[in-house]
Amino acid sequence: MITITKASIQSWDRFYRTNFINSLSGFKSVCLIGTVSKEGIPNLAVFSNIVHLGADPAMIGFINRPKAAAPDTIRNIEDTCLYTMNHIHPGIIEQAHQTSAKYDAAVNEFEVVGLNELWRDGCTAPFVQESRIQYLLSLAEIIAIPSNGTFLVTGYIESVYLSEDLREGDGFLPLEKYSSVTSLGIDAYYQTEKIHRLPYAKP
Ligand SMILES: Cc1cc2nc3c(=O)[nH]c(=O)nc-3n(C[C@H](O)[C@H](O)[C@H](O)COP(=O)(O)O)c2cc1C
């Protein structure tokens, strides 16, 4: 094994360090987050620091970088309290990745990257029409993380939409059958293959 110390990580070039540290925590649940500003401009951005917080109440969280670096999604969520998560499949990876560009708040990323907005009746946040798994969240909390200026945004799952009903008998969603991709680092996307499902572990 080789040893890499905190001091050597700190000495690295910024982009090298970013690639290394972003890969270290593992494969991630990458999604497109759809929001709308209070001025009515739709916003779409790719996020991969997404985490399951609990099933009852059903809650999902994600990490937003400091507001100076990634301002639009978090501001729209603060203003409207509603946002959508949309899984990515291989057919829309390029468009999804392009949403990470720093577009001005006045730009509608759906239009510039070439994805279609889907507005559901009674719902004020936009979904990605091309996405095969979509869900709507309402804001629970925005928790500041003072150590590095990031935010944990937590939300309640309000509704879920699946392109096909591929649920297993016990509720498990085999995401590989929907071709949902996973991401690694800040620019790599992977397809997945299930190895096993194992029985509930007991002592
Ligand atoms: C694969 C990938 C994953 C990303 N994950 C996150 C993330 O979890 N949190 C974050 O704040 N930004 C993340 N970004 C960067 C945002 O997509 C980018 O800052 C975007 O411009 C934010 O847009 P906004 O200002 O509309 O919120 C990611 C970028 C890529 C390419």
The ligand as a Gaussian input file, in Angstrom:
#p B3LYP/6-31G(d) Opt

LIG

0 1
 C      -21.157000      15.165000     -11.809000
 C      -21.356000      16.464000     -11.065000
 C      -21.815000      16.444000      -9.764000
 C      -22.027000      17.636000      -9.054000
 N      -22.491000      17.575000      -7.777000
 C      -22.685000      18.710000      -7.083000
 C      -23.177000      18.660000      -5.751000
 O      -23.493000      17.605000      -5.203000
 N      -23.331000      19.843000      -5.089000
 C      -23.043000      21.052000      -5.681000
 O      -23.220000      22.099000      -5.032000
 N      -22.603000      21.121000      -6.945000
 C      -22.413000      19.983000      -7.653000
 N      -21.953000      20.048000      -8.936000
 C      -21.738000      21.369000      -9.533000
 C      -23.052000      22.011000      -9.983000
 O      -23.668000      21.211000     -11.000000
 C      -22.766000      23.417000     -10.534000
 O      -22.152000      24.202000      -9.534000
 C      -24.010000      24.098000     -11.024000
 O      -23.601000      25.208000     -11.798000
 C      -24.887000      24.580000      -9.886000
 O      -25.866000      25.334000     -10.480000
 P      -26.829000      26.339000      -9.713000
 O      -26.096000      27.630000      -9.538000
 O      -27.928000      26.410000     -10.705000
 O      -27.240000      25.727000      -8.453000
 C      -21.739000      18.886000      -9.673000
 C      -21.252000      18.902000     -10.990000
 C      -21.059000      17.710000     -11.680000
 C      -20.541000      17.753000     -13.107000

